[in-house]
Amino acid sequence: MFFPGKKDANPAMTTQESEAQDSKTQDSETQGSGKDIKAPIVGTSESKAAVRRGMLRKVGALVAAFAALGTVLAGLTGYWTTYRAVVKEVLSPTSPPPTAPRLSVAVLPFSNLTGDAAQDYLGDVITEELTTSLSRIPHSFVIARSTAFTYKGKAVDVRQVGRDLGVRYVLEGSQERGGNKMRVNAQLIDAETGAHLWADQFDADRTDLLEMRDVMVTRLSRALEIQLIEADAARLARTQPGDADAEQLAMRCQAALVNSLPGTIEADAGYGLCERALERDGSNVRALINLSFKFIDRTLTVQSLDRDADIRRADELVSKALAIDPNAYGAHLAKAEILVAQQRLEEAVVEAEHSLALNPSFVGAYSALCTASSFLGRPQEAVEYADKAMRLSPRDPLLYVFYLEKGFALSLLNRDDQAIDWLRRAVAAAPQWPLPQALLAAALSLTGHDDEAREVLKRYLSLSATTARTIAQWKGQIPSKNPTFLAYAARLVEGLRNAGLPE
């Protein structure tokens, strides 16, 4: 047998000669050891065992040598791996941080500029409640109060804050006092660039601190929800123009609907974005909710060509959204307005109140409360709801809705001159919206302003969103059987007829 490393001196030697030679070698080795060991006789079992032991010793030596070599190689490999990792860490550019979540924001503690440390608590409360309120925005990521408060009293670099906390936006604010007034300043900052995206200030009366706090938080929360969605929709459109996913399209839809007026091309385009979002993901809650208003609004504004079909389609969208997310406050508002259209008015009030319970800063829910109250024959309550919504969000992009709701409720109260004033505001704020034009034309006619009434009715009939062009169409969409409302409906039809609406 051939073993690596053992050289065969004479390949022609026979097996017997080889065994004799091995025996002589073993004899000489034994004698040289100085020990009296009897050599085994060649050919015996003892001789064969000795040969095997010699072979095993050589194999063991080779295994040990290979093991030692493996250990050395392993050490060198580990050293080389470590060396490469260290060099890469030192010489390579820093890996980019992970992308911050959409709608991610840190609300930093509001600074106290009053000079009175005892007033710190108010800024702390506003900070805490804003954090809670913003966390109610669907798919938002808001840094916990406990983490945000570690920055209190420190000069900060908002871009570093964004990197440290992994957020896209940072909200900073301050409070200052002047007599019985408290002013709160706030600014929303892009944490990536440091750019100011939005800034505003709010004044409130200190005579009722609890109410002042609620008003401040609601105003800020409502404004910030709108601004965050607009900012993130714009960011996504800028950074991913050709790769819009369902949520991006839904956010762009929501931003478009908030910033466009009813009856305009922009509003129609906004609904189109929601439809595209649902083509990509039929379970996108934001898109389901916003698209439902396309069918709800034309039903409640007496401009539906197929009222039952519109109500049914809106209910399908909203029911699916609520099945996916039962706490979607926008879906509860949409459900409330569907119930209004179905003349289930008391249930509508409950749904609208549920929407507000889920998000107290969601002033849109007050519109459903206004409408339901007027249809229930409680127009004074509708006036109060409209006033509260306008007080809570005096710069809201949807103010025209509350101008209309208040004017409508005042018409039910037969306070026509006041109604005309608020309906004029609604027309001026949303000139392409048919409903306030029609209500204003009727109110002007009922108060003897015939020429102006006819002009307003002409504008109403000229609008592209107008579909109810006859008295019969208006009568066919009466949304309530309440006696107080029916009395107003009779006056409304009379005013429209006098202004020139054909039968």
Order of alpha helices (4+ residues) and beta strands (2+ residues): alpha-alpha-beta-beta-alpha-beta-alpha-alpha-beta-beta-beta-alpha-alpha-alpha-alpha-alpha-alpha-alpha-alpha-alpha-alpha-alpha-alpha-alpha-alpha-alpha
